[in-house]
Structures are given as structure tokens and as C-alpha cells.
């Protein structure tokens, strides 16, 4: 599982936009969004760089968590 800090998420639309963007690139991706913690957790075949780029393309500030 890859975990990312994502700033700017605040509502169900944000969750849907990020989930759809990631699943469009990897249909089997499991995406969990925690608005309170400002985290997105992804299990799938995409690299950290690909995930970060897809989230950023939706307009959010993103960084990988270690």
C-alpha cells in the first residue's frame, strides 16, 4: 500500500475525483481517502510517481509518506 499526504481535499467530490482518476489509470486499484487525515492510500500497479502525478493533475498538492 502506498500512502500520500494530499492537501486541499475537503468533500465527497474530492474523494470521487481522486478515486476516478486513479482507477482510470489502474482499474483494479483500491483507493482509500481519509479527509480528516489528508491521506490517500492506494493499492495497485501504479508507481508512486504515477499516483502523485494523477492526484496533482486533479488540482491537489501531494507528497508520498514514508
C-alpha positions as CSV (number, residue, x, y, z in Angstrom):
1,X,0.0,0.0,0.0
2,X,1.3,3.4,-0.9
3,X,0.3,6.4,1.3
4,X,0.2,10.0,0.2
5,X,-0.4,13.3,2.1
6,X,-2.8,15.3,0.0
7,X,-3.7,18.9,0.8
8,X,-6.8,20.6,-0.4
9,X,-9.3,17.7,-0.1
10,X,-12.5,18.7,1.7
11,X,-15.6,16.9,0.4
12,X,-17.1,13.9,-1.3
13,X,-16.3,15.5,-4.7
14,X,-12.6,15.5,-3.9
15,X,-12.8,11.8,-2.9
16,X,-14.6,10.9,-6.1
17,X,-12.3,13.0,-8.4
18,X,-9.1,11.3,-6.9
19,X,-10.6,7.8,-6.9
20,X,-11.8,8.1,-10.5
21,X,-8.5,9.5,-11.8
22,X,-6.6,6.7,-10.2
23,X,-9.0,3.9,-11.2
24,X,-9.0,5.3,-14.8
25,X,-5.3,4.5,-14.9
26,X,-5.5,1.3,-13.0
27,X,-9.0,-0.2,-12.9
28,X,-8.0,-2.7,-10.2
29,X,-6.6,0.0,-7.9
30,X,-8.0,0.1,-4.4
31,X,-8.2,3.7,-3.3
32,X,-8.9,4.8,0.3
33,X,-9.3,8.5,1.0
34,X,-9.2,9.9,4.6
35,X,-10.3,13.5,4.5
36,X,-9.6,14.1,8.2
37,X,-6.0,12.9,8.0
38,X,-5.5,14.3,4.5
39,X,-4.3,10.9,3.3
40,X,-4.8,8.8,0.2
41,X,-3.9,5.2,0.4
42,X,-3.6,3.2,-2.9
43,X,-3.0,-0.5,-3.6
44,X,-2.4,-1.3,-7.2
45,X,0.1,-1.4,-10.0
46,X,0.8,2.3,-10.4
47,X,4.2,3.7,-9.2
48,X,4.4,6.5,-6.6
49,X,5.3,8.9,-9.3
50,X,2.3,8.0,-11.4
51,X,-0.1,8.2,-8.5
52,X,1.3,11.6,-7.4
53,X,1.0,12.9,-11.0
54,X,-2.6,11.8,-11.3
55,X,-3.6,13.4,-7.9
56,X,-1.7,16.6,-8.8
57,X,-3.5,16.7,-12.2
58,X,-6.8,16.9,-10.3
59,X,-5.5,20.1,-8.6
60,X,-4.2,18.8,-5.2
61,X,-0.9,19.2,-3.5
62,X,0.6,15.7,-2.9
63,X,3.6,14.1,-1.3
64,X,4.4,10.5,-0.6
65,X,4.6,9.4,3.0
66,X,7.2,7.1,4.3
